[in-house]
Amino acid sequence: MSTWGRRFIKGANAPLVGFKSLFSGPKIWMFAIVPAVVSSGLFILGLAFGIGHIPIWVALFAPQAIGFWGSVLNWAILIASYVLFIILTLLTSFVLSKIMVIPFNSIIAEKVLKHHGVLKIEPFDFAIWLKRSTRILILTVIQTLFFLILGSSLFVLSFLPGLNLITAFLGFLIVAFDCADYAMEIADLSLKAKLKLLRRRLPEFSGFAIVLGLTFIVPFLNFLLLPIAVSGASWLVSSFDELWTKQRIS
């Protein structure tokens, strides 16, 4: 197997490792409850608000074909739009819930990094945690606005034949990168350094993103995905040795 393939599989394995880390680390699972509840609530609200508007949006953005095959094409576009809307609603609720549960996700990331040996295990420092959470909150709000604008653009482009899978992959790649942001903040990376890491570690992030996407479509399991994804992304970042050479190792 090629090096790219091994790195891709490593990233694809991140959600599973993240799930195990939640329950193998010292009471990490306790901080996963609130993110799971908030994420599921936002998803249900998003579906209730928007799913009835799908036929209207399809009529506005997709040309209506005529004839038998035109009717088949119209139905195919409509079904694909419903599926894509559910995926984008999941992505949006995922990103928005991130803002609301930053303190919990920050603790999850720190505990996972300590559990995997890249940070020294020390007593909880409220001042450091508050400072880091505030910084992540500001960055997350800015990133969320950018991602929502980008996500809206991807939603429009998704109505063009052949672009559905590409836009879905890009959306989940953004989510994978966003989930890793907590651990990257702990590693004191600037935004420029984070983007360089994404390019350098694209195989790992791609594998992570695809498994996230496949997990998102599983009913009920997707509600638990936010804390698992943050935990898995933190493990993935902990495995990037170049980030931790100057860190204190337990």
Secondary structure as a PSIPRED ss2 file (coil, helix, strand):
# PSIPRED VFORMAT (PSIPRED V4.0)

   1 M C   1.000  0.000  0.000
   2 S C   1.000  0.000  0.000
   3 T H   0.000  1.000  0.000
   4 W H   0.000  1.000  0.000
   5 G H   0.000  1.000  0.000
   6 R H   0.000  1.000  0.000
   7 R H   0.000  1.000  0.000
   8 F H   0.000  1.000  0.000
   9 I H   0.000  1.000  0.000
  10 K H   0.000  1.000  0.000
  11 G H   0.000  1.000  0.000
  12 A H   0.000  1.000  0.000
  13 N C   1.000  0.000  0.000
  14 A H   0.000  1.000  0.000
  15 P H   0.000  1.000  0.000
  16 L H   0.000  1.000  0.000
  17 V H   0.000  1.000  0.000
  18 G H   0.000  1.000  0.000
  19 F H   0.000  1.000  0.000
  20 K H   0.000  1.000  0.000
  21 S H   0.000  1.000  0.000
  22 L H   0.000  1.000  0.000
  23 F H   0.000  1.000  0.000
  24 S H   0.000  1.000  0.000
  25 G C   1.000  0.000  0.000
  26 P C   1.000  0.000  0.000
  27 K C   1.000  0.000  0.000
  28 I H   0.000  1.000  0.000
  29 W H   0.000  1.000  0.000
  30 M H   0.000  1.000  0.000
  31 F H   0.000  1.000  0.000
  32 A H   0.000  1.000  0.000
  33 I H   0.000  1.000  0.000
  34 V H   0.000  1.000  0.000
  35 P H   0.000  1.000  0.000
  36 A H   0.000  1.000  0.000
  37 V H   0.000  1.000  0.000
  38 V H   0.000  1.000  0.000
  39 S H   0.000  1.000  0.000
  40 S H   0.000  1.000  0.000
  41 G H   0.000  1.000  0.000
  42 L H   0.000  1.000  0.000
  43 F H   0.000  1.000  0.000
  44 I H   0.000  1.000  0.000
  45 L H   0.000  1.000  0.000
  46 G H   0.000  1.000  0.000
  47 L H   0.000  1.000  0.000
  48 A H   0.000  1.000  0.000
  49 F H   0.000  1.000  0.000
  50 G H   0.000  1.000  0.000
  51 I H   0.000  1.000  0.000
  52 G H   0.000  1.000  0.000
  53 H H   0.000  1.000  0.000
  54 I H   0.000  1.000  0.000
  55 P H   0.000  1.000  0.000
  56 I H   0.000  1.000  0.000
  57 W H   0.000  1.000  0.000
  58 V H   0.000  1.000  0.000
  59 A H   0.000  1.000  0.000
  60 L H   0.000  1.000  0.000
  61 F H   0.000  1.000  0.000
  62 A C   1.000  0.000  0.000
  63 P C   1.000  0.000  0.000
  64 Q C   1.000  0.000  0.000
  65 A C   1.000  0.000  0.000
  66 I C   1.000  0.000  0.000
  67 G H   0.000  1.000  0.000
  68 F H   0.000  1.000  0.000
  69 W H   0.000  1.000  0.000
  70 G H   0.000  1.000  0.000
  71 S H   0.000  1.000  0.000
  72 V H   0.000  1.000  0.000
  73 L H   0.000  1.000  0.000
  74 N H   0.000  1.000  0.000
  75 W H   0.000  1.000  0.000
  76 A H   0.000  1.000  0.000
  77 I H   0.000  1.000  0.000
  78 L H   0.000  1.000  0.000
  79 I H   0.000  1.000  0.000
  80 A H   0.000  1.000  0.000
  81 S H   0.000  1.000  0.000
  82 Y H   0.000  1.000  0.000
  83 V H   0.000  1.000  0.000
  84 L H   0.000  1.000  0.000
  85 F H   0.000  1.000  0.000
  86 I H   0.000  1.000  0.000
  87 I H   0.000  1.000  0.000
  88 L H   0.000  1.000  0.000
  89 T H   0.000  1.000  0.000
  90 L H   0.000  1.000  0.000
  91 L H   0.000  1.000  0.000
  92 T H   0.000  1.000  0.000
  93 S H   0.000  1.000  0.000
  94 F H   0.000  1.000  0.000
  95 V H   0.000  1.000  0.000
  96 L H   0.000  1.000  0.000
  97 S H   0.000  1.000  0.000
  98 K H   0.000  1.000  0.000
  99 I H   0.000  1.000  0.000
 100 M H   0.000  1.000  0.000
 101 V C   1.000  0.000  0.000
 102 I H   0.000  1.000  0.000
 103 P H   0.000  1.000  0.000
 104 F H   0.000  1.000  0.000
 105 N H   0.000  1.000  0.000
 106 S H   0.000  1.000  0.000
 107 I H   0.000  1.000  0.000
 108 I H   0.000  1.000  0.000
 109 A H   0.000  1.000  0.000
 110 E H   0.000  1.000  0.000
 111 K H   0.000  1.000  0.000
 112 V H   0.000  1.000  0.000
 113 L H   0.000  1.000  0.000
 114 K H   0.000  1.000  0.000
 115 H H   0.000  1.000  0.000
 116 H C   1.000  0.000  0.000
 117 G C   1.000  0.000  0.000
 118 V C   1.000  0.000  0.000
 119 L C   1.000  0.000  0.000
 120 K C   1.000  0.000  0.000
 121 I C   1.000  0.000  0.000
 122 E C   1.000  0.000  0.000
 123 P C   1.000  0.000  0.000
 124 F C   1.000  0.000  0.000
 125 D C   1.000  0.000  0.000
 126 F H   0.000  1.000  0.000
 127 A H   0.000  1.000  0.000
 128 I H   0.000  1.000  0.000
 129 W H   0.000  1.000  0.000
 130 L H   0.000  1.000  0.000
 131 K H   0.000  1.000  0.000
 132 R H   0.000  1.000  0.000
 133 S H   0.000  1.000  0.000
 134 T H   0.000  1.000  0.000
 135 R H   0.000  1.000  0.000
 136 I H   0.000  1.000  0.000
 137 L H   0.000  1.000  0.000
 138 I H   0.000  1.000  0.000
 139 L H   0.000  1.000  0.000
 140 T H   0.000  1.000  0.000
 141 V H   0.000  1.000  0.000
 142 I H   0.000  1.000  0.000
 143 Q H   0.000  1.000  0.000
 144 T H   0.000  1.000  0.000
 145 L H   0.000  1.000  0.000
 146 F H   0.000  1.000  0.000
 147 F H   0.000  1.000  0.000
 148 L H   0.000  1.000  0.000
 149 I H   0.000  1.000  0.000
 150 L H   0.000  1.000  0.000
 151 G H   0.000  1.000  0.000
 152 S H   0.000  1.000  0.000
 153 S H   0.000  1.000  0.000
 154 L H   0.000  1.000  0.000
 155 F H   0.000  1.000  0.000
 156 V H   0.000  1.000  0.000
 157 L H   0.000  1.000  0.000
 158 S C   1.000  0.000  0.000
 159 F C   1.000  0.000  0.000
 160 L C   1.000  0.000  0.000
 161 P C   1.000  0.000  0.000
 162 G C   1.000  0.000  0.000
 163 L C   1.000  0.000  0.000
 164 N H   0.000  1.000  0.000
 165 L H   0.000  1.000  0.000
 166 I H   0.000  1.000  0.000
 167 T H   0.000  1.000  0.000
 168 A H   0.000  1.000  0.000
 169 F H   0.000  1.000  0.000
 170 L H   0.000  1.000  0.000
 171 G H   0.000  1.000  0.000
 172 F H   0.000  1.000  0.000
 173 L H   0.000  1.000  0.000
 174 I H   0.000  1.000  0.000
 175 V H   0.000  1.000  0.000
 176 A H   0.000  1.000  0.000
 177 F H   0.000  1.000  0.000
 178 D H   0.000  1.000  0.000
 179 C H   0.000  1.000  0.000
 180 A C   1.000  0.000  0.000
 181 D H   0.000  1.000  0.000
 182 Y H   0.000  1.000  0.000
 183 A H   0.000  1.000  0.000
 184 M H   0.000  1.000  0.000
 185 E H   0.000  1.000  0.000
 186 I H   0.000  1.000  0.000
 187 A C   1.000  0.000  0.000
 188 D C   1.000  0.000  0.000
 189 L C   1.000  0.000  0.000
 190 S C   1.000  0.000  0.000
 191 L H   0.000  1.000  0.000
 192 K H   0.000  1.000  0.000
 193 A H   0.000  1.000  0.000
 194 K H   0.000  1.000  0.000
 195 L H   0.000  1.000  0.000
 196 K H   0.000  1.000  0.000
 197 L H   0.000  1.000  0.000
 198 L H   0.000  1.000  0.000
 199 R H   0.000  1.000  0.000
 200 R H   0.000  1.000  0.000
 201 R C   1.000  0.000  0.000
 202 L H   0.000  1.000  0.000
 203 P H   0.000  1.000  0.000
 204 E H   0.000  1.000  0.000
 205 F H   0.000  1.000  0.000
 206 S H   0.000  1.000  0.000
 207 G H   0.000  1.000  0.000
 208 F H   0.000  1.000  0.000
 209 A H   0.000  1.000  0.000
 210 I H   0.000  1.000  0.000
 211 V H   0.000  1.000  0.000
 212 L H   0.000  1.000  0.000
 213 G H   0.000  1.000  0.000
 214 L H   0.000  1.000  0.000
 215 T H   0.000  1.000  0.000
 216 F H   0.000  1.000  0.000
 217 I C   1.000  0.000  0.000
 218 V C   1.000  0.000  0.000
 219 P C   1.000  0.000  0.000
 220 F C   1.000  0.000  0.000
 221 L H   0.000  1.000  0.000
 222 N H   0.000  1.000  0.000
 223 F H   0.000  1.000  0.000
 224 L H   0.000  1.000  0.000
 225 L H   0.000  1.000  0.000
 226 L H   0.000  1.000  0.000
 227 P H   0.000  1.000  0.000
 228 I H   0.000  1.000  0.000
 229 A H   0.000  1.000  0.000
 230 V H   0.000  1.000  0.000
 231 S H   0.000  1.000  0.000
 232 G H   0.000  1.000  0.000
 233 A H   0.000  1.000  0.000
 234 S H   0.000  1.000  0.000
 235 W H   0.000  1.000  0.000
 236 L H   0.000  1.000  0.000
 237 V H   0.000  1.000  0.000
 238 S H   0.000  1.000  0.000
 239 S C   1.000  0.000  0.000
 240 F C   1.000  0.000  0.000
 241 D H   0.000  1.000  0.000
 242 E H   0.000  1.000  0.000
 243 L H   0.000  1.000  0.000
 244 W C   1.000  0.000  0.000
 245 T C   1.000  0.000  0.000
 246 K C   1.000  0.000  0.000
 247 Q C   1.000  0.000  0.000
 248 R C   1.000  0.000  0.000
 249 I C   1.000  0.000  0.000
 250 S C   1.000  0.000  0.000
